[in-house]
Amino acid sequence: MITFRLPKQSQYPKYIYCGNERYKVKFKKNLNCFGITDAGARTITIKSNLSPRALLATFVHELLHVIEFETPIKIKHKKVYALEAAVVELLIDNFLMSGK
């Protein structure tokens, strides 16, 4: 039987590095959206009461924004959602399954 082992909130990194920049990863209970990346403050804030899958999807989504802010790669927001879905599926299918 295949089971999914999605990371728990406590297993996410406290910092993300992209090039020479460091982004602090924070979790906030009363956030009005799933997540937000503030390039000026170098923070990623994610709603703390998300399901494990929504948490992973939001984390990936915000990482894509970090890439956009810190590299010459510019991604329209519609494409961020498409890439988010593809990356989450790739992670689940290849790295987060046990029993394969």
TAVENRA-V104683 format. One record per residue. SS is DSSP state (alpha for helix, beta for strand, coil for the rest). NEAR is the number of other C-alpha atoms within 12 Angstrom. D_LAST is the distance of its C-alpha to the last C-alpha in Angstrom with 2 decimals. Layout:
ss:SS near:NEAR d_last:D_LAST
ss:SS near:NEAR d_last:D_LAST
This chain:
ss:coil near:7 d_last:8.34
ss:coil near:12 d_last:6.68
ss:beta near:13 d_last:9.24
ss:beta near:20 d_last:10.79
ss:coil near:19 d_last:12.51
ss:coil near:25 d_last:15.35
ss:coil near:23 d_last:17.99
ss:coil near:19 d_last:21.12
ss:alpha near:25 d_last:24.47
ss:alpha near:14 d_last:25.36
ss:alpha near:15 d_last:22.45
ss:coil near:23 d_last:23.79
ss:coil near:19 d_last:26.10
ss:coil near:19 d_last:29.81
ss:beta near:21 d_last:30.72
ss:beta near:27 d_last:29.47
ss:beta near:19 d_last:31.17
ss:beta near:20 d_last:31.95
ss:coil near:14 d_last:34.39
ss:coil near:10 d_last:37.12
ss:beta near:19 d_last:36.63
ss:beta near:24 d_last:35.03
ss:beta near:30 d_last:34.04
ss:beta near:27 d_last:33.96
ss:beta near:32 d_last:31.22
ss:beta near:27 d_last:32.81
ss:beta near:29 d_last:31.97
ss:beta near:19 d_last:34.80
ss:coil near:15 d_last:35.07
ss:coil near:14 d_last:37.77
ss:coil near:17 d_last:36.68
ss:coil near:13 d_last:37.93
ss:coil near:20 d_last:34.85
ss:coil near:28 d_last:31.13
ss:beta near:33 d_last:31.76
ss:beta near:30 d_last:34.37
ss:beta near:33 d_last:34.77
ss:beta near:23 d_last:38.26
ss:coil near:23 d_last:38.77
ss:coil near:14 d_last:42.21
ss:coil near:16 d_last:41.11
ss:coil near:26 d_last:37.78
ss:beta near:27 d_last:35.89
ss:beta near:36 d_last:32.83
ss:beta near:34 d_last:33.35
ss:beta near:36 d_last:30.70
ss:beta near:29 d_last:31.46
ss:coil near:27 d_last:30.30
ss:coil near:21 d_last:29.65
ss:coil near:24 d_last:26.91
ss:coil near:18 d_last:23.73
ss:alpha near:24 d_last:20.65
ss:alpha near:25 d_last:19.67
ss:alpha near:25 d_last:23.33
ss:alpha near:30 d_last:23.60
ss:alpha near:34 d_last:20.83
ss:alpha near:33 d_last:22.45
ss:alpha near:37 d_last:25.86
ss:alpha near:43 d_last:24.96
ss:alpha near:34 d_last:23.67
ss:alpha near:34 d_last:26.80
ss:alpha near:37 d_last:29.08
ss:alpha near:41 d_last:27.57
ss:alpha near:36 d_last:28.47
ss:alpha near:35 d_last:31.98
ss:alpha near:37 d_last:32.18
ss:alpha near:25 d_last:31.36
ss:alpha near:23 d_last:34.03
ss:alpha near:26 d_last:36.57
ss:alpha near:25 d_last:36.12
ss:coil near:17 d_last:35.67
ss:coil near:11 d_last:37.62
ss:coil near:14 d_last:34.77
ss:coil near:16 d_last:36.10
ss:coil near:22 d_last:33.89
ss:coil near:14 d_last:35.45
ss:alpha near:15 d_last:34.14
ss:alpha near:14 d_last:32.97
ss:alpha near:18 d_last:30.76
ss:alpha near:27 d_last:29.44
ss:alpha near:22 d_last:28.08
ss:alpha near:18 d_last:26.49
ss:alpha near:23 d_last:24.92
ss:alpha near:28 d_last:23.77
ss:alpha near:23 d_last:21.89
ss:alpha near:18 d_last:20.32
ss:alpha near:24 d_last:19.31
ss:alpha near:29 d_last:17.88
ss:alpha near:21 d_last:15.69
ss:alpha near:17 d_last:14.65
ss:alpha near:21 d_last:13.88
ss:alpha near:24 d_last:11.91
ss:alpha near:19 d_last:9.90
ss:alpha near:16 d_last:9.39
ss:coil near:18 d_last:10.19
ss:coil near:21 d_last:10.23
ss:beta near:18 d_last:6.93
ss:beta near:14 d_last:5.70
ss:coil near:12 d_last:3.82
ss:coil near:12 d_last:0.00
